Amino acid sequence: MTATAVPAPPAASKSFKDVWLITIGHALTHWYPATFYLLLPLIGNELGLSYVQIGAILTTQAVAGAISNIPGGLFVDSVGRKGLLMAVSLFWIGAPYLLMSFTHDYWLLLTCAALVGIGNNLWHPTAIPLLAQRYPDRKGLVVSIHGMGGNVGDAVAPLVAGALLTLLTWRQVVVINVIPGIVMSVVLLVLLGRTLATGAPAAKAVPAKRPLREILRDFKPLLANRTLVFLCSSSVFRSMTHGGLLTFLPLYLATDMGYAPLWIGACMAALQITGFIAAPVAGHLSDRMGRRQIVMSSMTVTAVIIVAMIVAGRSNAFVFFIAFLGFFFFSIRAVLQAWLLDATPANMGGSSIGVLFAIQAFGSGIGPIVCGLIADRYGLLATFYFLVGTIVVANMLIFFTPIPERAAEKQRFAGQPAE
C-alpha cells in the first residue's frame, strides 16, 4: 500500500505540466482552421465560388475526418507513442494549408481540405483520453482546460490573420501561418515524448500498447453503450450548428454587414474568447453538479441567443450577441467529452473519442453544405433559422441521454462479468 501511494503526488504534478503543453498544442490544431474560416470569403471571391462551393470545402474536410476518425481512434488505442502521434497530427494539419497557398484549382483545395480532416483525427483520440486517465476525478476540469487551448487558437488566429490581411494577401498569410505549427510539432516530439515515458500511476493502469485484435474485440460492445449512442446522436446536430455558424457567420459579416477582415476577425475572436472563459467553469460545474444539467442549460441559452441574432438582423446588436453565443455554445465541448469518458473503459478511450469526433465531423460536414443551399436560395440570414433547429434537436437528445453506471459498464466493456 505504501509503495503505491508514495509516487502519486509527483506524478500528478508532472502530469499537470503536461496538461498545459498538450493544451498549447491543441491551440495550434485550431489555429489553422480558425484562420481558414476568415480566409474563405477572400478565396471564394478570387476563385469565383458560389456559397455551395465554399460550404463544400468545409464539408469535404469534415467528411474525410468522419471516415478516418474511427480507424484513427483504434490506431491510437493500439499504439503507445502518444508524443509522436500528437506531433505528427499537428504537422499533418498544417502542411495541406501550406499547399493551398500555391493553388488556383478548386479541386486541389478540396483535396487539401480532405487531408486536413484526416490529420486532425489523431489529436483528440490521443490527448483527451490521456488527460482523463491522469485526472479521473477531475476529468471535466482537465478536459476543459484542454478545450481552452482550442478556444485560444480559435480566438487569436482570426485577430492575427485579420491584421495580417491588411498588409498581405491571403496566400502570404497562409505561408506565415504554418511556421508556429512546425515549431510546436518539434517541441511536442521532444518534450512530451520524454515526459510521458515516466507515466503516472493512473496512466500505467492502461496498457501503453495493445494488439489490434484486442481493440477490435472490445469495439463492438463499445458501440452498444447507450450513453455513447445518445451523446453521438446529439453531437451530430450540435456539430451542424458549429460547422454552419463558423462558415457562414464570417460570410454574413463580410457580405451583408460590410465588415472589413480586421473587424470580422475581432468578431470571431470575441466568439471564442467568451468560450475560453466559460470552458473551465462549465467543466468544473459538471464535475460537481452533473454533465446533463450543464449541457442542457447551455444549449437552451444558445438557441435563444441565435433567435435574438435573427431578430437583430443587420443592426449592431447582432455583433453584441456574438460574444454571448460563444460563452454558452463553446463551453460544453469538453463536458460532452468527459461525459463520454465517464461511460467507457480507459483502455478504449481513444476509440470512444474517435467515434464521437467521427460523428461530429459528419455533422460538421452536413451543416455548411445545407447552409450553403439555404443561403443561395433565401439569403445568408436564413441560415440562422436552420441553426436554431439543429441546436434544439441536439438538446432534446441530451435530455434522454442515460447517466452511466460507471463500474458495471466499464467491467462489461473490458470483457469482465459485472457484479
Secondary structure in CASP SS format (residue, H / E / C, confidence):
PFRMAT SS
TARGET T0000
AUTHOR 0000-0000-0000
METHOD secondary structure of the structure
MODEL  1
M C 1.00
T H 1.00
A H 1.00
T H 1.00
A H 1.00
V C 1.00
P C 1.00
A H 1.00
P H 1.00
P H 1.00
A H 1.00
A H 1.00
S H 1.00
K H 1.00
S H 1.00
F H 1.00
K H 1.00
D H 1.00
V H 1.00
W H 1.00
L H 1.00
I H 1.00
T H 1.00
I H 1.00
G H 1.00
H H 1.00
A H 1.00
L H 1.00
T H 1.00
H H 1.00
W H 1.00
Y H 1.00
P H 1.00
A H 1.00
T H 1.00
F H 1.00
Y H 1.00
L H 1.00
L H 1.00
L H 1.00
P H 1.00
L H 1.00
I H 1.00
G H 1.00
N H 1.00
E H 1.00
L H 1.00
G C 1.00
L C 1.00
S C 1.00
Y H 1.00
V H 1.00
Q H 1.00
I H 1.00
G H 1.00
A H 1.00
I H 1.00
L H 1.00
T H 1.00
T H 1.00
Q H 1.00
A H 1.00
V H 1.00
A H 1.00
G H 1.00
A H 1.00
I H 1.00
S H 1.00
N H 1.00
I H 1.00
P H 1.00
G H 1.00
G H 1.00
L H 1.00
F H 1.00
V H 1.00
D H 1.00
S H 1.00
V C 1.00
G C 1.00
R C 1.00
K H 1.00
G H 1.00
L H 1.00
L H 1.00
M H 1.00
A H 1.00
V H 1.00
S H 1.00
L H 1.00
F H 1.00
W H 1.00
I H 1.00
G H 1.00
A H 1.00
P H 1.00
Y H 1.00
L H 1.00
L H 1.00
M H 1.00
S C 1.00
F C 1.00
T C 1.00
H C 1.00
D C 1.00
Y H 1.00
W H 1.00
L H 1.00
L H 1.00
L H 1.00
T H 1.00
C H 1.00
A H 1.00
A H 1.00
L H 1.00
V H 1.00
G H 1.00
I H 1.00
G H 1.00
N H 1.00
N C 1.00
L C 1.00
W H 1.00
H H 1.00
P H 1.00
T H 1.00
A H 1.00
I H 1.00
P H 1.00
L H 1.00
L H 1.00
A H 1.00
Q H 1.00
R H 1.00
Y C 1.00
P C 1.00
D C 1.00
R C 1.00
K H 1.00
G H 1.00
L H 1.00
V H 1.00
V H 1.00
S H 1.00
I H 1.00
H H 1.00
G H 1.00
M H 1.00
G H 1.00
G H 1.00
N H 1.00
V H 1.00
G H 1.00
D H 1.00
A H 1.00
V H 1.00
A H 1.00
P H 1.00
L H 1.00
V H 1.00
A H 1.00
G H 1.00
A H 1.00
L H 1.00
L H 1.00
T C 1.00
L C 1.00
L C 1.00
T C 1.00
W H 1.00
R H 1.00
Q H 1.00
V H 1.00
V H 1.00
V H 1.00
I H 1.00
N H 1.00
V H 1.00
I H 1.00
P H 1.00
G H 1.00
I H 1.00
V H 1.00
M H 1.00
S H 1.00
V H 1.00
V H 1.00
L H 1.00
L H 1.00
V H 1.00
L H 1.00
L H 1.00
G H 1.00
R H 1.00
T H 1.00
L H 1.00
A H 1.00
T H 1.00
G C 1.00
A C 1.00
P H 1.00
A H 1.00
A H 1.00
K H 1.00
A C 1.00
V C 1.00
P C 1.00
A C 1.00
K C 1.00
R C 1.00
P C 1.00
L H 1.00
R H 1.00
E H 1.00
I H 1.00
L H 1.00
R H 1.00
D H 1.00
F H 1.00
K H 1.00
P H 1.00
L H 1.00
L H 1.00
A C 1.00
N C 1.00
R H 1.00
T H 1.00
L H 1.00
V H 1.00
F H 1.00
L H 1.00
C H 1.00
S H 1.00
S H 1.00
S H 1.00
V H 1.00
F H 1.00
R H 1.00
S H 1.00
M H 1.00
T H 1.00
H H 1.00
G H 1.00
G H 1.00
L H 1.00
L H 1.00
T H 1.00
F H 1.00
L H 1.00
P H 1.00
L H 1.00
Y H 1.00
L H 1.00
A H 1.00
T H 1.00
D C 1.00
M C 1.00
G C 1.00
Y C 1.00
A C 1.00
P H 1.00
L H 1.00
W H 1.00
I H 1.00
G H 1.00
A H 1.00
C H 1.00
M H 1.00
A H 1.00
A H 1.00
L H 1.00
Q H 1.00
I H 1.00
T H 1.00
G H 1.00
F H 1.00
I H 1.00
A H 1.00
A H 1.00
P H 1.00
V H 1.00
A H 1.00
G H 1.00
H H 1.00
L H 1.00
S H 1.00
D H 1.00
R H 1.00
M H 1.00
G C 1.00
R H 1.00
R H 1.00
Q H 1.00
I H 1.00
V H 1.00
M H 1.00
S H 1.00
S H 1.00
M H 1.00
T H 1.00
V H 1.00
T H 1.00
A H 1.00
V H 1.00
I H 1.00
I H 1.00
V H 1.00
A H 1.00
M H 1.00
I H 1.00
V H 1.00
A H 1.00
G C 1.00
R C 1.00
S C 1.00
N H 1.00
A H 1.00
F H 1.00
V H 1.00
F H 1.00
F H 1.00
I H 1.00
A H 1.00
F H 1.00
L H 1.00
G H 1.00
F H 1.00
F H 1.00
F H 1.00
F C 1.00
S C 1.00
I C 1.00
R H 1.00
A H 1.00
V H 1.00
L H 1.00
Q H 1.00
A H 1.00
W H 1.00
L H 1.00
L H 1.00
D H 1.00
A C 1.00
T C 1.00
P C 1.00
A H 1.00
N H 1.00
M H 1.00
G H 1.00
G H 1.00
S H 1.00
S H 1.00
I H 1.00
G H 1.00
V H 1.00
L H 1.00
F H 1.00
A H 1.00
I H 1.00
Q H 1.00
A H 1.00
F H 1.00
G H 1.00
S H 1.00
G H 1.00
I H 1.00
G H 1.00
P H 1.00
I H 1.00
V H 1.00
C H 1.00
G H 1.00
L H 1.00
I H 1.00
A H 1.00
D H 1.00
R H 1.00
Y H 1.00
G C 1.00
L H 1.00
L H 1.00
A H 1.00
T H 1.00
F H 1.00
Y H 1.00
F H 1.00
L H 1.00
V H 1.00
G H 1.00
T H 1.00
I H 1.00
V H 1.00
V H 1.00
A H 1.00
N H 1.00
M H 1.00
L H 1.00
I H 1.00
F H 1.00
F C 1.00
T C 1.00
P C 1.00
I C 1.00
P C 1.00
E C 1.00
R H 1.00
A H 1.00
A H 1.00
E H 1.00
K H 1.00
Q H 1.00
R H 1.00
F H 1.00
A C 1.00
G C 1.00
Q C 1.00
P C 1.00
A C 1.00
E C 1.00
END
